[in-house]
Amino acid sequence: MDLLLHICCAPCMIYPLERLREKGFEVTGFFYNPNIHPFEEYDNRKRAVEDFSEATGIEVIYPDYDPQDFFRMIKSNERNPGRCPICWELRLHKAALAAKEKKFTYFSTTLLVSPYQDQELLRGIGDHIEEEENINFYYEDFRPGFREAHLQAKNKGIYCQKYCGCIYSEAERHEKK
């Protein structure tokens, strides 16, 4: 069983990759995150994924970084919770199209590991894309492995970000302080 796994970051990749391999999936990564801002942050996360994928023997596809994709999609929906589902839809849809084009059986996302994301909404988006694009969406609640995976990442010196990635979430992080 082959699966294209959308990757948001290296720490969130640890547990889903482990679980999927345990279940017999042949996993290829897909690092598509036009929401990440600024470019230096994108580059830090990409390098962490490159290093981790090399260490774990997973091939990863890296589409071009195009933040305009993100800004075009969210338009005037900058406020949360409006922008997050739009962003998830953008990234999962791109992963599904790549999976379909490359003849994968399944697609999924590391976003399913985060306790900060709306699991039911993510699942609904994946299911909708599955129907729309005729490609299987693999859903599993990976949240039980989140804390341990992030502890592993810190212990291994893997870059751990402090916000989801978009300019709006970074601003909100600073506003809360």
SVG drawing of the C-alpha trace seen along z (x, -y; Angstrom):
<svg xmlns="http://www.w3.org/2000/svg" viewBox="-17 -42 37 46">
<polyline fill="none" stroke="black" stroke-width="0.4" points="0.0,0.0 1.5,-3.3 0.6,-6.6 1.6,-10.2 1.9,-12.0 1.5,-15.8 4.1,-17.0 3.7,-20.2 7.0,-19.9 9.6,-17.4 8.4,-17.1 4.9,-16.3 6.2,-13.8 7.8,-11.5 4.8,-9.7 2.6,-9.4 5.5,-8.0 6.2,-5.4 2.5,-4.4 2.0,-4.2 5.1,-2.1 3.9,0.2 0.7,0.7 2.6,1.7 2.4,-1.6 5.1,-2.6 5.2,-6.3 6.5,-9.1 6.4,-12.6 5.0,-15.8 6.2,-19.1 3.8,-21.7 3.2,-24.6 2.7,-28.0 1.3,-29.3 4.6,-29.4 6.0,-32.9 8.6,-34.4 10.8,-32.6 13.4,-32.0 10.9,-30.1 9.9,-28.1 13.6,-27.3 14.2,-26.2 11.2,-23.8 12.2,-22.5 15.8,-21.8 14.5,-20.0 12.3,-17.8 15.2,-17.1 17.5,-16.1 14.8,-13.9 13.8,-12.3 17.4,-11.4 17.8,-9.9 14.7,-7.8 14.9,-6.9 11.8,-8.5 11.6,-10.1 10.0,-13.6 8.6,-15.7 9.1,-19.4 6.8,-21.5 7.9,-25.1 7.3,-27.5 4.6,-29.9 3.1,-31.9 0.8,-33.6 -1.2,-30.4 -2.0,-30.8 -2.8,-34.5 -5.0,-34.0 -7.0,-31.3 -7.7,-33.1 -8.4,-36.5 -10.3,-38.3 -10.6,-35.4 -7.5,-36.3 -9.2,-35.8 -9.2,-32.4 -11.1,-30.1 -11.9,-31.1 -8.5,-30.9 -7.4,-27.5 -9.8,-25.3 -9.1,-27.2 -5.4,-26.6 -5.9,-22.9 -8.1,-22.5 -5.4,-24.1 -2.6,-21.9 -4.6,-18.6 -6.0,-19.2 -2.5,-19.8 -1.4,-16.6 -4.3,-14.6 -3.7,-15.9 0.0,-14.9 -1.0,-11.5 -3.4,-10.9 -0.9,-12.1 1.8,-9.8 -0.6,-6.9 -0.6,-6.6 -3.4,-4.6 -3.8,-6.9 -3.0,-10.4 -2.9,-11.7 -1.4,-14.5 0.7,-15.0 -1.7,-17.7 -3.7,-14.8 -1.1,-14.6 -1.6,-18.1 -3.9,-18.5 -4.2,-22.2 -6.0,-21.3 -9.7,-20.4 -9.6,-16.7 -13.2,-16.4 -12.9,-19.3 -9.6,-17.9 -11.3,-14.5 -14.2,-16.1 -11.9,-18.0 -10.0,-14.9 -13.2,-12.9 -14.5,-15.6 -11.3,-15.7 -11.4,-11.9 -14.8,-12.1 -13.9,-15.0 -10.6,-13.7 -11.3,-9.9 -8.2,-9.2 -8.4,-7.5 -7.9,-9.7 -6.3,-7.8 -7.5,-9.1 -6.0,-8.2 -6.0,-10.2 -2.3,-10.5 -2.6,-12.8 -1.7,-10.2 1.9,-10.4 2.2,-14.2 3.9,-14.9 6.4,-12.0 7.3,-12.9 7.9,-16.5 10.1,-15.5 12.1,-13.2 12.5,-16.1 13.8,-18.4 16.2,-15.7 17.5,-15.1 17.9,-18.8 15.2,-18.9 13.9,-22.4 10.7,-23.0 8.6,-26.0 6.6,-28.2 3.6,-28.9 1.6,-27.1 3.4,-29.0 1.3,-31.8 1.9,-35.4 -1.5,-35.7 -0.7,-32.9 2.7,-34.5 1.0,-37.8 -1.6,-36.1 1.2,-34.4 2.8,-37.7 -0.6,-39.3 -1.2,-36.6 2.0,-37.5"/>
</svg>
